[in-house]
Structures are given as C-alpha cells and as structure tokens.
Amino acid sequence: MMTWLSTRIQRLGAAWNGLAIAWGRDVHVVIHVAVIGWWIALGSWVGLDGMGWAILVMGFGMVLLAELFNSAIERAVDAWSPTWSMAAKDVKDMAAGAVLVAVVAVSIGACILMWHYYVP
C-alpha cells in the first residue's frame, strides 16, 4: 500500500517539477499567465457568474496545456536533433501553431463571453 502511495506522490512531485521548469525556463508560459491575470481582472469587473468563470477557466487550462506541450516538444526536438533540420523545424512550428489555435479560440470565446456580460 505504501509503495503505491509513495509512487503516486513521486509522480505528483514530478508533475509539479515540470510546471516549475516551464515557469522558470519558458517566457511564453509567464506571458500566458500574465494575460490570464488580465482576463481574470476583466471577468471580475464585468461580474461573471459561475458558468462564465467555468468556461473561462477551461479556456485558461486549454491555453496552458497547449503551451506546456509546445515547450515539451521543443525541448525534446532540441535534445534529439541538436543540428538544424527541416523536420525538426516543422515539428516545432506545428506545436507552436497548436498554441496559436488555442489562444485565438479562447480569446474569441472570452471576448464573446465578456461582451455578453458587459452589454445588456
């Protein structure tokens, strides 16, 4: 029993370590968190209700998830392909494109959501 529990605790520690690495080494994660702070302030100002906050939080999670995957993919590609190659560039560009899709979709959704609460 303790082995199972200690394994889970170690894995949770590894996950937190991954978040700390992303926070400390990837400026884009910090930028996304700062923008999320701006959306939270705006949501508070327009008076979002529970459903509005739920939608916004899911969007925040989607953007951060995409950015964390992008960062992990970029680091893996850099480790496995230390010299420049078109394939490595394509993989990194596609991962960055996924972040762009998430950011655009969440930004449009958040704007619609804020407009709904701001304009009667």
N, C-alpha and C positions, 0 to 999 in steps of 0.2 A: 504493500500500500504506500509506504513512504517513498519507495522508488518511483512509483507512478507520479506521486505528488511532487517530488523533487524534480523530476524530469519536466513536468509542466511549468514549474517555477523557473527552471533554467531557460525554457523556451520563451516564456514571457519576458525574462530578462534580456534575451537575445533580441526580441522584438523592440523593446524599449531602447536597446543599444542601437538598433537600426534607425530608429527615429532620431536619436541623438546625433548619429553620424550624419544623417540627411540635414538636420538643423545646422550642424556645425560646418559642413563642407559644401552645401549647395545653396547658393544665394537665392535661387528661384523658390525654394521652399520657404525661405524667410519672406520673400516678396509676396507669395501667395497667402501666408499667414497674416501679413500686414493688410492686404486687400480684404481678407476675411474680416479683420477687425473693423474696417471701414463699412462693410456690409452689415455687420452686427450693429454698429452705431446707427446706420440708416434705418435698419429694421426696428430698432428701439424708438427712433424718432417718429416713424410712421405708425407705430403701435401694432406691430404684427401680433396675431393671435397664435395659439398653439399649433394649428395646422400650417400657418405661414412659416413659423420657426422650424417645424419638422421638415418642410420642403427645402428651406434654406440650408439646414444642417446636412441633409442628404446631398445637396449640391456641393457644399464645402468638402464633404467626405469624398465625393467623386473627383474633384479637382486635386485634392491632396493625394488620393490614391494614384491618379494618373501621373502626378509629379514624382511620387516615390518610385513607381515602376520605371518611369523615364530615367531617373537618376540611377537606379539599379542596373538598368540595361546599358546605360552609357558607361558605367564603371566596369561592367562585365566585358563589354566590347573593347574598352581600352586595355583591360588586362589580357584578353585573348588575342588582340590584334594590335600590338604596340606600334606597328608601322601603318601608315595611311593605306587604306584600300577603299575602293568604291562600295564594296559590300558593307563594310563597317560604317561608312558614311550613310548609306541608305538605311541601315538598321537604326542608327541614331536619329536620323531625320524622321523616320516613321514614328519612333517613340515620341519625339517632340511634337509631331503632328497630332498624336493622340491627346497630348496635354492641351494643345490648341483647341481641338474639338471640345474637350471637356470645359475649358474656360469660356469659350464662346457660348456653348449651350447653357451653362449655368448663369452666365452674365445676362443673356437674353431672358431666361426664366426669372432671374432675380429682378430684372427691370420690370417685367410684366407684373410680378408679384408686388413690388413696391408701388407701382402705378395703381394697382387695384386697391391698395390700402390708402394711398395718398389722395386719389381723385374719387370723390363720392359718386 
